[in-house]
Amino acid sequence: ETIGAALQRAGLGDRVIGVILHPSREVALDRNRTREGKDFDTAILDGAIRFLDGELQTQEDPPGWHRIDNSSETPTQTADRIADLPLVIQRG
């Protein structure tokens, strides 16, 4: 099943919002360090976090996408913020 078909079946149709969550590098590294419930040393992800942050710093957002700095937000606050975003439909 395609993503589009699954969205249609779920009653969402074309209502998809692209979101890039981009907290500060320091916050992302701290969240990674303090994350619980992982059965591996999360420090292994530090290099990837630094790389992705660098890439996001230099790239423009894709058309129709929203970038959110959620550094100071809880997951619930971020979810509420995403729910309030305007819908932008990009067809191509």
C-alpha positions as CSV (number, residue, x, y, z in Angstrom):
1,E,0.0,0.0,0.0
2,T,1.3,3.5,-0.8
3,I,1.5,6.3,1.7
4,G,-1.1,8.2,-0.3
5,A,-3.5,5.2,-0.2
6,A,-3.0,4.8,3.6
7,L,-3.7,8.5,4.1
8,Q,-6.9,8.3,2.1
9,R,-8.0,5.2,4.0
10,A,-7.3,7.0,7.3
11,G,-9.5,9.9,6.1
12,L,-6.6,12.3,5.8
13,G,-6.5,12.7,2.1
14,D,-3.8,15.2,1.1
15,R,-3.6,16.8,4.5
16,V,0.1,16.0,5.2
17,I,2.3,18.6,6.9
18,G,6.1,18.3,6.5
19,V,7.8,19.3,9.7
20,I,11.5,19.5,10.5
21,L,12.2,19.5,14.3
22,H,15.4,21.4,14.8
23,P,16.3,22.1,18.4
24,S,19.7,23.7,19.1
25,R,22.7,21.4,18.8
26,E,23.3,21.7,22.6
27,V,19.7,20.7,23.4
28,A,19.7,17.8,20.9
29,L,23.0,16.5,22.4
30,D,21.6,16.9,26.0
31,R,18.4,15.1,25.1
32,N,20.4,12.3,23.6
33,R,22.6,12.1,26.7
34,T,19.7,12.0,29.1
35,R,17.4,9.7,27.1
36,E,16.4,6.6,29.1
37,G,15.3,3.2,28.1
38,K,17.9,2.5,25.4
39,D,19.9,-0.7,25.6
40,F,23.0,1.0,24.0
41,D,25.2,3.9,24.7
42,T,23.5,6.8,23.1
43,A,26.8,8.7,22.8
44,I,27.3,6.7,19.6
45,L,24.7,9.1,18.0
46,D,26.5,12.3,19.0
47,G,28.4,12.5,15.7
48,A,25.2,12.0,13.7
49,I,23.5,14.7,15.7
50,R,26.3,17.2,15.0
51,F,26.3,16.3,11.3
52,L,22.6,16.7,10.9
53,D,22.6,20.0,12.8
54,G,25.3,21.3,10.4
55,E,23.4,20.1,7.4
56,L,20.2,21.7,8.7
57,Q,22.0,25.0,9.3
58,T,23.0,25.3,5.7
59,Q,19.9,24.0,3.9
60,E,16.7,25.7,3.0
61,D,13.4,24.0,4.0
62,P,11.6,22.1,1.3
63,P,8.6,23.9,-0.2
64,G,5.6,23.5,2.0
65,W,7.6,22.3,5.1
66,H,7.8,24.0,8.5
67,R,10.9,24.1,10.6
68,I,10.4,24.2,14.3
69,D,13.0,25.0,17.0
70,N,11.6,23.0,19.8
71,S,14.5,23.5,22.1
72,S,12.4,24.9,25.0
73,E,9.3,22.8,24.4
74,T,8.1,19.5,25.9
75,P,6.9,16.8,23.5
76,T,3.3,17.8,24.2
77,Q,4.0,21.5,23.5
78,T,5.7,20.6,20.2
79,A,2.7,18.3,19.2
80,D,0.3,21.1,20.0
81,R,2.4,23.6,18.0
82,I,2.4,21.2,15.0
83,A,-1.3,20.7,15.3
84,D,-1.8,24.4,14.9
85,L,0.3,24.8,11.8
86,P,-1.4,25.9,8.6
87,L,-1.9,23.2,6.0
88,V,0.2,23.5,2.9
89,I,-0.5,21.0,0.2
90,Q,2.3,20.5,-2.3
91,R,1.5,18.3,-5.3
92,G,4.0,17.4,-7.9
